[in-house]
Amino acid sequence: MATSRAAPRTPTIPATMKAAALDRFGPPSVLRLHTLPVPKPGPGQVLIALHAAGVGSWDASIRDGSWQPNGRPKFPLVPGTDGAGTVVAKGPRVRRFRVGDRVYANEFGCYAEYVAADADDVGRVPQRLDLRQAGAAATTGLTALQGIDALRLRRGQTVLIYGASGAVGTLAVQFAKRKHARLVATASGRDAMALVRRLGADAVIDARRDDAIERLRKLAPDGLDAVLVLAGSDTLEGCLDLVRAGGRVAYPNGVEPEPRRRPKIHLIAYNGEGGPREFGRLERAVAEARLRVPIAAVYPLAQAAKAHARLERGHILGRIELQIRRVHS
């Protein structure tokens, strides 16, 4: 007996949602669970039912008021710059996505059950990643890949990734390896060094050690061709002294202190940008690198304040994440 395939059900979208939001700037404790209206997708937007959201240092800057990316804030303010989930509705003029698509977004307001995101800031989740991994990989993945691309690495060149064990660094290590470069990385502590080695670094040094510069000099006797700077420290400038004339140093805006300019060295500051083309390149890079997304800790949405308190303690190997829904993918 022939059977007909049932049409996909239209998701039921509630009027309100839970969100971790703040009513004023301040310490982690200002993040509290709110009940807010579910946003409606406007023209060119998709509504995403979020399963997971990344927690990053830039979120802490939004929470304490030191960074206000959209101008004067409107409270209650929902932080979060990236997350992953499924499309449940879309506004006019959206052609790239359908209801039910698994997506990840580089969008503000992801500490919530739903977010309305500009379709240009959304990509399909790469086949290799589940929604939990993807929730921690949009902003960090774009930032890592665009930093490596800015260095224009060629086979056999020696590159240093400074600050390789964090959310961006762990992905940058893997993207650099797909360029067949010789990769040296910095990480602090035994666990961090072991993680970076597992991800593909050819050599790892602890930048806190007094002999860090001398060890780097021995590892790169002919100098460094390129450096991706993801953290600032007293040791950084000594490492940059080893960059060869004509070499390239890239860093995402927000790294402090910024690397100082040097003659005959190309210094490149950049932002991790979203867009259809950028997400397409990220999808290809994830497949080529067989990307792994290290998750340092997972907190439920209601414990966003605890996630930020952990963030402030530092020394995080990979990414902290909020679990918003159970992930079945």
Residue, then its C-alpha position, 0 to 999 in steps of 0.5 A: m500500500a502506497t504511503s504519502r510523505a507528510a508535509p513538514r509541520t510549521p513550527t509553533i512559535p510562542a509569544t514570549m521566550k526566556a533570555a539571559a539579559l541585563d538591566r544595567f551594566g556591571p559584573p556577571s551578577v547583572l545577567r539574569l533570566h528574563t521573559l521577553p517577547v519573541p522577536k519577529p523577523g523583518p525583511g531579510q531576516v530569519l528567526i532562529a530557535l537557538h540550541a546553543a550560544g557561545v560565550g566570549s570575552w567580547d560578551a563581557s565587554i558588552r555586559d560591563g559597558s566597555w563596548q557598545p557595538n550598536g550605539r546607545p543600549k536599550f535595556p533589557l539588553v541581551p548579550g551574545t554574538d553567536g549561536a546555532g539552531t534551526v530556522v523557524a520563520k523568515g521575513p520577506r526577501v529571504r531566499r537562501f534559507r528554508v524553515g527547518d535549516r540548521v544554521y549558525a549566526n554571527e548576530f547580537g542577542c544570542y543569549a535567548e531562546y530565539v534570535a532574529a538575524d539578518a540572513d547575510d549574517v547566517g550560514r548553514v551549519p557545516q556537515r561536520l559540526d553538530l549544533r552544539q559545536a556550531g554554537a561556539a564556532a560562528t564568530t570564532g571561526l570567522t575570526a580565526l579563518q580571516g586572520i589566517d587568510a590575512l597572513r597569506l601563508r605558503r607551504g613550508q613557511t613558519v607561522l606563530i600563533y600567539g595565544a593558541s589555546g583560546a576560543v579563536g586560537t584553537l580554530a586558527v591552529q587547525f586552519a593554519k595546518r591546512k595551509h601546510a605551514r610549519l606551525v609554532a604556537t604559544a600556550s600557558g600550562r601543561d593542559a593548554m600545551a597538550l591541547v594545542r599539540r593535539l590540534g596540529a601545532d608542530a611546536v608549542i612554547d609557554a610564553r610565561r617562561d623566562d626562556a620563551i624567546e630563546r626557545l622560539r629563536k631555536l625553533a625558527p632560526d631563520g625568523l618567522d614569516a607570519v604571526l597571528v596575535l590573539a593575546g597580548s603580554d610582555t613576551l609578545e614584542g620579543c616574539l615579534d622581533l623575530v619576524r623577518a623583513g616583509g613578514r606579516v603580523a595580523y591581529p583582531n581588533g580588541v587585542e590589548p596591548e596592540p602589537r607596535r608597528r615595526p619597519k618592514i613588517h606588515l601589521i594588519a588589524y581586522n574584524g571577523e566579518g560575516g556575510p554569505r561569501e564569508f560563511g561559504r569560505l568558512e564551510r569549506a575550511v571546516a571541511e578541509a581542516r576536519l575542524r574540531v571545536p573544543i568546548a571548555a564548559v557548558y552552562p544552561l541559559a539560566q546560569a549565564a552569570k556563572a558562565h561569565a564569572r568563569l570567563e573572568r577567571g581566565h585560562i579557558l581552553g577553547r570556548i564556553e557555551l550556553q545550552i539553550r535547548r537539548v541538541h539532537s543533531 
